[in-house]
Amino acid sequence: MTQAFVAVLMGSDSDLPTMQGTLDILEKFNIKFEAKVTSAHRTPAATHSYVADAESRGCKVFICAAGLAAHLAGAVAGITTRPVIGVPIDCGPLHGQDALLSTVMMPGGVPVATVAIGKAGAKNAGYLAAQMLAVADDELAKAIFEERADSALAVGEKDRALQAALKG
């Protein structure tokens, strides 16, 4: 029996500082993952081979990060029917705007769930993958719910402290 996991693919090793947020979220929820550098443009055959192999070993979600032309998520979505989450990396002269458009503008029938540019998007990719897996995992769903509830409480506490300071 294969164990479900998330594949986190990066177009370049320079994407790792941004994508650390994804890995941290997956670790927080004890989600098994593999992280790999592979390029849609420089190593297309290796990318295709990895995706096919990962599927056969139980990969349930692919998270793909790339900057500039950002074709990695689209290339992966073209060869799998598993969910693909694209993370546009904030780099280059357009500061990730080109990566965002390349990631989000997929043809009908080949979807890529696209998150925000950069570190916030990387964190959200981890959360989105966790939520996708939680559809079939009640324990994971409960952990995500509890984490979100704790976050809401923290916001409320910060607001009360701010209000007290303003009255002070």
Secondary structure, DSSP 8 states (H G I E B T S, - for coil): ----EEEEEESSGGGHHHHHHHHHHHHHTT--EEEEE--TTTSHHHHHHHHHHHHHTTEEEEEEEE-TT--HHHHHHTT--S-EEEEE---TTTTTHHHHHHHH---TTS--EE--SSHHHHHHHHHHHHHHHHTT-HHHHHHHHHHHHHHHHHHHHHHHHHHHHHH-
